Amino acid sequence: MGSLSLVGLHKRYGALETLKSIDLSLADGEFLVLLGPSGCGKSTILNIIAGLIEPSSGDVRIGERSVIGLHPKNRDIAMVFQSYALYPNLTVARNIGFGLEMRGVARVDRDMAIAKVADTLQISKLLDRKPAELSGGQRQRVAIGRALVRNPAIFLFDEPLSNLDAKLRTEMRTEIKRLHQLLGTTMVYVTHDQIEAMTLATRIAVIKDGQIEQLGTPEEVYQRPASTFVASFVGSPGMNLLTANLNAGQLLIDGADAAISLPGTAANGPVIAGIRAETLRLAAAGEPAFSALVEVVELTGPEKLVVARVGDQKFLAGLPPDAQVVFGQTIRLAVDAEKTALFDPETERAIA
């Protein structure tokens, strides 16, 4: 079984605590993405699961057994690294099957397994080539194939696409998603790229300073962020965070000339309002809205990203590509109130 549990994981290096009580449970077949900035501890978690690092305290369970102290080769996991780590002197076929060869798997069984994996990854025509003859995307497919041929209980990916250009990243992201849907194997994937996290994961664990800031589905993390950190980190662009005041269900952004109605909201006093760019729109005549001064207009193709100012606060609005908006113009913006998030200014945690 490919279920995975992390229980009270801590990792210390002297006085420095890099992981602080990590708890999560992953069902068989889930795709978990560990998302966070560099240095937050996500790769440390992955290396502890793999057995490359031992935790200072806590437990790691794969299936029904604890794997603490167990050698990596005995954990029934396979890992794909950021670097391809291919043997330059071996063909693609031998690179894929090298682990099986070292385990003494019979040649005929090895060849069948290699052929099956190559067909799955659509690299059957490359089996006789050396790594130097491959593109970056092809090399990454070979690295994935080397992990895939073992048929492990859990796949671990450590930022496997970061060495690829933008187009190849998109193609390989789709390939990894297809593999997960095809195989149904448990996968844990480390990245700092929130687009990869949103498109690949069944659940995302957002990591900050060695702690899980939020664990949930991509929809939950994007639409209902648990903190201002999650709100600003997840999304492209991140959520606008504006200081405001809430009184009797009326949200007044500091510097705005009109309030936003938030019926059913019990909180009162200063808040941080979280507003996604795509939930802002040019207001129709007579529609409740607030004024904002346009400072920058960027056409991305599918939308116009408008940098606007209300009082001393800047924010982004995602408008249709044909929106008639120019620098220096004062526009009226309406907000999708149901998608507005509220955060406590002191704790920076979400307000229910």
N, C-alpha and C positions, 0 to 999 in steps of 0.2 A: 504494500500500500504506500502511496506517495503523500500521505498527510504529514504535516510538519507543525511542531509546536516549539515556541521559544518561551521559556518560563524564567522571569526575573533575571534576565541576562545583564551582567555588569562586566565592564572591562576597564581595568585601571593600569596605567603605566606610572608607577610611583604615586605621586599625589594627583596626577592628571587622570580624571575619570572620563573616558571617551564614550562609554555606553552607560546609561542610567536606567536600569530596570526595564528592559525591553520585554514586553509580553505580547505575543500574538499567536493565533492558531489558524492554520491553513488547511483546508479540506483537500482531499485527493482531487487532482485535476484543476485546481485554481491557478490563476496567473497573478502573482503578487509582484507589484513594482515598488521598490524602495526608492523614494524620490527625495532629493534634497540637495543643498549646495555642497560644494567641495568642503571636506573636513567635518561633515556633520555626523559621520559614523556609519553610513550605509554600507560601504565596502567592508568595514570591520564586521558588521553583522553577517554579510555574505561569507567572509572568510572563516568565521566561527562555525557557520553551518557546514562549510566544506571541510573543516578540520585543519585548516592551515594556521589558525590561531585558536588557542584555548581561552575560554572566558575566565574572568577572575572569580565569578560565581554565577549560579543559574544553571539551567538545563536546556539541552537541545534534544528533541525527540523526533525521530523519523519513523512513521508508523507507530508501533507500540513500544519501541525500544529507545532508551537513551543512548546517544552516540558520543557522549562526553568521554574523552580518552581513546576513542576508536580511531584508528588510522584512516585517512581520507579514502584509500582504496577499498575499505571495508564498509563504507557508508552508503553505498548504492546511489551515488550522485555522479553527475558529469558536469563539468564547468567549461564555459566558453569565455575566454579572456578578451580584454580590450585589444591586445596585440594578437595577431593570428597564431603565433608560436608554432608555425609549421616547420617540418624538417626540410631544408632546401634541397637536400640530395635525394629525397624520396619522391616518387610519383604521387599524384593525388590519391590513387587507390591505396598505396601503402601508407600514406599519411592517415587516411580514414581508418584503415584496418590495423594500425600499428599497436593500439592497445589490446586488440584481440590476439594479435600475433604474440605479444609478450605474455599473455595469459595461456598460451598453448592451444588456442582454438584451432581446430583442424582447418586446413587450407580450403577445402570445398565449402565448409560452413562459413568461413571468413569471406570468401568470394561472393557467396549468396547474400550475406549481410551487407557487404559493400555495395553490391549492385542494387539492392533494395533501397538503401539510403541515398545513393546517387540518383536513382530515379525519383525519389521523393523530393530531393533538392534540385532536380533538373540540371545535374552536372554530369550525366552519364558520358557525354562526349569529351569530358576533360580528364578522364581517369588516368590516361597515360602521360599527361603533362606534368611538369615540375612547377612548384610555386612561383618561380620567377616568370613563368609564361602566363600567369593569371592576372586578372584585374583585381582591384581591392574587394569588390563585391564577390567575385568568384572565390578568393582566398577565404573570405569570411564564411561562405557556404561550406567550404572544405572543413574549416574549424568547427562549424556546427555539426557537420557530418561525423567528425571524429567523436563528438559527444553523443550524437544520436545513435550511432551504431552499437553502443553499449546497452541501449534500452534501459536507462536508469529509472529509479523511482522519482528522482527530482533532478531537473535541469537548473543550473545556476548560470546567470549571464552577468558579467561584470563590464558594463558600458561597452558592449560589443560593437556598436556602430559609430563610436566617436571618431574613428580614423577615416571614415568615409565622407565623400562630399554629399551635398544636400540631396541630390537626385538619388544617389545610391542608398542613402539613409532611408529615404522614403520607400524604395523598392525592397530593401532588406527588412524594414519594419513590417511591411505587408507580408513578406515571406515568413517571418517569425510568427505573426498572427495566424497565418494559414497553417503552419506546423502545429501550433497549439490546438487549433480547432480539429486538425486531422488526428493528432496523437492522443489528445486529452491527458497529457502528462503534466504533473505539477511543475510549475516554473517560478523561479524567483529571479527578478531582473533588477539590476541596479542602474540608475541613470540620474543625471541632473537635468535632463531634457523633459520638460513637462508635457510636450506634445507626444513623445514616446510613451510616457506614463498614461496619458489619457487614451491613446489609441490601442494600447496593448493590454492593459490590466483588466482583470475582473475586480481586483481591489488594489488600492494605492495606500501605502504607508508613507506619510510625509514626515521626514526626519529633520529635527532641528536640535543642534547641540547634544547629540547622543540620546535623544528622547523621541518617542512617537508623538508628533504634534496632532495628527489626525489619521485614523484608519477607516477607510470606507470605499464605496464604489466610486468610479470616476465621476458619476453624476452627483453623488453626495459631496465629494470633495470640491467640485467645481461650483455647484449651486448653493451649497450650505457649508462654507468654510468655517472651521472651528475657531479660527483666530485670524488676526490681521496678517500674520506671517503666511499662513496658508492662502489667504485671499490674494495677497500680492505675488506669491510665488507661483501659484497655479493659474494658468490662463495666459493667452498671448493676444493682447496685452494683459497684464495683471489687473485685478479689480481696482477701480478708483477708490481711494480711502480719503474721505472728506470729513473734517470736523463739523459737527452740527449740534443742534439742540432739539430734543423731543419733548413735546408738551401736548397732552390730551390727544394723542394720535396724529399730531401734526409735526412733521420733520422739517426744520428750517436749517438749511446748510449755511454755515457762516459766510456772510457776504452776499447771500442770495436775496432776491426781492420778492420771492413767493415760497410758500411752504409746500411740502409734498404730503399728501394724505396717506397715513398708514393705519387704517382702521384695525382695531383689535390688538394693537400694541400697547402693553401695559406700562412699559418703562417710561420714565420721565427724567429730564435733565440732560447734561452733556453726553453725547455719543459720538462714535465714529461711524459714518455711513459708508457702507460698501456698495458701490454701484458698478456693474459691469458695463463696458463701453457699448455693447450691443443692445443693452436695455434702455439706452437713451435714443430719442428720436426727435426730429423737428416737429414742434407742436402744431396741430391744426388750429384754425381760428376759434377762439373761445375756450380751448382746452387748457386745463390747469397746467402751468409751466413756469419755469424760471428763466431769467435772462443770463446769457454768458457771452463773453467777448472772444471771438475767434483769433487765435494767435498763429496757428500752423495748420495747413491742410495737406494731407498726404493721400494720394490715390494709390491703393495697393492692387487694384484690379477689381476684386469682388466687392470692395467697400472703400469709402473715404474715411480715413482716420483723422479726426479733427481734434487738435489740442486747443482747449478753450480755458478761459479763466472766469471764476466767479469770486469776487473779492480778491483775496490774496492766494487763492487755491487754484491750482491747475489740475485738469483732468482730461481724459480721452473720451470721445464719443465716436462710435462706429456707425456711420451713416451710409445710405445707398450711394453707389458710385455716381449717380446722376444728380445728387443733391447739389443745389445751387448755393454753395457756401464759399466765401472768399475771406482772405486775411483782413482783419480790422472790422469785420461785420459783427453786429450784435444779433444773436439768434435766440429764439425761444425754444427751450428743450423740455419735453415731457419725459417722465420716468415710469418704467414698469414697476409699480410699487411692490407687487408681490415678489419680485426678484431682488429687492433691496435688502441687504444684510445690515445688521446693527452690531456694533462691538463696544464693549466697555473701554473707555479711554485709559483706565488705570491698569486693568488686567490684560487688555487687548484680546480677551476671549469673546466669543459670540454671545449675544443676548438672545434668549429664546423668543 
